[in-house]
Amino acid sequence: HLVFGLEIGTRSIVGSVGYMDGKKFNVAGHYVKEHDTRAMMDGQIHDIAKVGETINYVKRELENQIGRPLNDVCIAAAGRVLKTVTVHVDMERVDDMAVTEEDIYSLDMLGVEKAYDIMRADFPDVEFYCVGYTVVKYYMNGYIIGNLEGHKGRNIGADILATFLPNEVIEDLYSATGSAGLSVANLTLEPIAAINIAIPENFRLLNIALVDVGAGTSDISITKDGSIIAYGMIPHAGDEITEVITQRCLCDFKTAEKVKLTSMKKGAKSVSFKDIMGLNQKLSVNEIRDIYEGTVDNMTREID
């Protein structure tokens, strides 16, 4: 059974196809394509048709690699308007039966619904979609417990961290993937996907902040005492650095992107490019870095 995953980023779209072999994930196909235009900005789709075309291109390339059609896709959503809510819920039990997987799922959904109610009260004019949730802690009769399943108790509880994006953000993602002939089989949040790969559970006893600086957004996840306790995003990342170079060097966005990347290469001394007038320009790497130093400092403060 092959799993097809797409990372629909601001600068590029990354597609991977693979399958599970025990606990190991084997990659059967992988392809990356950059957007031809700025069809996405700050993690938000601005041109559904253009993004759909790029998704379709990646899909066809992967189909050629694996020799079979792809119909379903798993995607991770980004968004500059991410909202998170942490709630506590309790469930009283009327029998002495052991807690089942269904009981745990019902408890989780109680927490998600409570988080929904808070979002509706705080933002009555906006429809939100829950893109994922994380259990911070489980409780049995008021005491913290790692796994409820199989235990017996009169009261079970949970701290739930739920994450939401406006419906229009999700609908745009579904429209773009749908235009490429794909159905969304699973949807999660980019920082959730990142932390599940980058920070295994046995590392989460440490206080760790995972910061994923992309092109349009910077995604943040925080672990503490064995749990993921917070998610966040800021709409500032690599593109903002490129935009500063565009304005100061009077060049187009693609040229500014190349100037930025060259200035970060080890051993680079200078950067040559043509401005919008077609004139040749040459700046030292230090001069380029001085241009975006203030932007990087501002991003760092916002992440902090």
N, C-alpha and C positions, 0 to 999 in steps of 0.2 A: 504494500500500500504506500504510494508516494504522497508526500506532503509538499505542497507548493506554497512558498511564503514570499511576500512582497514587502519591501521597505520603500514606501512612497515618500521620498525625501524632497527637500526644497531644491537641491542641486541635481540629484540623480535618482533613478529608480533601480533598486537592486532586487533581483529575483534569484531564489534558490529552490531547488527541488531535491528531496532526499527521502530516506526511510529509516525507521528505527530497527536496530539489530541489538536486541537486549536493551542495555542502557546507553548504547552508542548510536549517534545519528550519523548516517553515511550520506554524503553529498553526491547526488547523481548528476546534477547540472547547476551551473551558476553563471549569471550574466549581469553586467552593469551597463546602464546607458544614461548619459547625462541628458537633461532637458535641452532641446534646441533653442527654446525661448524661456523667458522668466514666467512660465505658466504657473509656477508656485512661488509664493513669497511668505516668509515667516511661518512655514509649515502649513499654510492654507492654500487650497486649490483656487486659482484665479481663472484658469481656462480649462474647463472640464474636457473639451474635445481634444486639446493638445496633450493633456496628461493621459487621456485614454489612448491616444495614438502611441505614446511612448510605452505604456503598459502593454499594448498589443504587440509592439515590436519585441519587447523583452520576452513576452509569452511565446512568440513564434520562434525566437532563437533557442529558448529552452526546449520547446517541443522538438526542434531539430536535433538537439543534443541527446534527448532521452528516447526519441523515436515513438512517442505516443502523445495524444492530445491532452491538454490541461483544461479542466472545466471549473474546478473549485480552487479558491485561494484563501490563504490566511494573511491578514494584514495587521499592521500596527499603526495606530493613529497618533499624529502629533497635533498640537493646537496651542495657539497663543492665549486661549481663553479657558484653559484647564481649571476646573474647580475640584477641590477635595473636601470631604466631610468625614470626620471620625465620630462614630457613635458606639454606645454600649447597649446590648440587648440581652434579655434574660428569657428563658423558657422554662416554665414549671412543668414537671412530668408527673403523671397521675399513676404510673405503674412502676414496678421494680425491674422492668426489662432493661437489658443492656442498651446503651446508646448505639444507634445504627447510623450508617452513612446517610440514610434519608433524614434522620433527625438532625444531623449536622448541617445538611443542605438547607433544611427548613429554617434552622437558626440563622444561617448566613443570609438567607433571603429576607428574614425579618430585619436584619441589620441594613441591607440594601434598601428595603422599602422605607425604613426610618430615615435613612440618608436622603432618599427621594423627597420625603415630606419636608425635610429641612430646606432642600434646594427649592422646592415649590414655594415655600414661605418666603425665602430670601430673594428669589427672582421670579415673581409671579408672571412676568411678561415674556419669559424665555422658556422654551421647551428644551430640556436637557436629556441626554442619553448617557446611561452608565456604561463606560467603556472598560470597566474592570474594577475589581475590589480585592483587597488583601486582608486576611485575618491577622490582626496584630497579636491578640492573645485569646485563648479559650479558657473558660472557667468551669469547674465542677464544684457545686455547693459553695461557691464564693472563693475557691482557691484556684490559682493558675495551674493549668495542665497542658501538656504538649499535644496530646491527641485524645479526643473525647471518645472515639469509637471503642466499644466493648466495655466501657465503664458503666457503673450504675450510680445513679444519684437523683435526687428530687429536683435539683435545679441545675441547668446548664446555661452558660452565658458566653458572650464573645465581644471583643472590641473589633469593630470593622472599619477599615479605611476604604471608602468608596470614592471613585474618581469619575468625573462627568465632563462631557463636552456638549456644546449646543447641537441640536439635531441637524442644523444645516451643514455643519462640518462633516458629520457622519454621512449625510445624504449625498454630499459631493463625492466622498470616497466611493460610495456604492455606485453612483452614476458613472464615475470614471472607470471603475473596474467592470461595470456592466457593459459599457460601450466596447470593451475589449472581449466580450463574450464570456466573462467570468462571473461566478457566483461566490459571494463571500461566505466561507465556511466558518471562519473564526475571526473575531476582532479583539485586539487588545491595545494597550497603550505603549508607546515607545519606551518610556522609562521602566515600565513593568517588564517588558521583554528584555531590556538591556540588563537589569539587575539580576534577573533569573539566570542569565548566562554568566555575567561577570563576577557575581558575588554568591558563591554557594551558601547553603544554609549554615554550614559549620563555621563560616566566617562572620555570620551576622551577630554574634555576641559582641563583636567589636563595634565601636562607633565609627561608621564609614559613610562618607558622602560620595556617591557616584555621580559625576558630572559629564554628560555626553554633549559636547559642543558640536552641533551640526552646522548646516548652512543657514537655515532659517530660524531654528530654535535651539536653546540649550536646555536639555532635560536633566532633572535632578532627582535622585532617590537617596533616602537616608535610612540606615539600619542602626538598631540599638537593642541591646538585651535579647538578641536572637530573633528579632522581628523587623520587618520593614515598617517604619513609622510615618513616612511622609513621601509624597511625590510632588514635583513642581516643574514648571516650565517658565522660561522667560523668552520673549520674542526677539532676542538679540543673539547673534552668532556670527559665523564666518562671513555671511553676505554683508553685514553691516561694516565690516572691515573693508571689504571690496568697494562698497559704495563711497567710503571716505576717500579711497585712492582714486576712484572715478572723478570725484569733484575736485580734488587737489591737483591731479595730473592731467585733467582734461582729456580723458580717454574713455572709450566705451567699456561696458561692464565686462565683456570677455577678456579684453586686454588687461583691465585692472585685476581680474582674477589671476591671470598669468603672472603679472607683476607681483602680486601678493605671494603666490606659491614660490616664485623664484627667490624672493627676499627671505624665505624661510629655509631655503636649502643650505645644507652644511657646506661651507667653503665658498659660497657665492660672495662676490665682491661688489658687483654692480648689476643693474637691470637696464636693458635697452628696450624701447618700445616706440610706437608712433602715436601721437596725439590725434585728436579729432580733425586737425588741420592737415594731417599727413606728414607732419614734421617729426624727424627723428629726435628722440629724447634719451638721455642716459643719466640715471641717478644711482648713487651708491646705495648699497643695502641699508646702511645706517640711516640715510635720508628717507628711504621708504618706511623703515620701521618707526621713525619719528612721526610720520604722517598718521599712523594708526595706533600709536602708543596710548593716546588719550581714550580712544574707543575701547581698547582692550581693558584699560583700567576701569572704565564705566561698567563694562560687562562683568568684570570681576566683583565689583561692589554689589551689583544687582544679584549675582549668584549667591554672594555671602548673605 
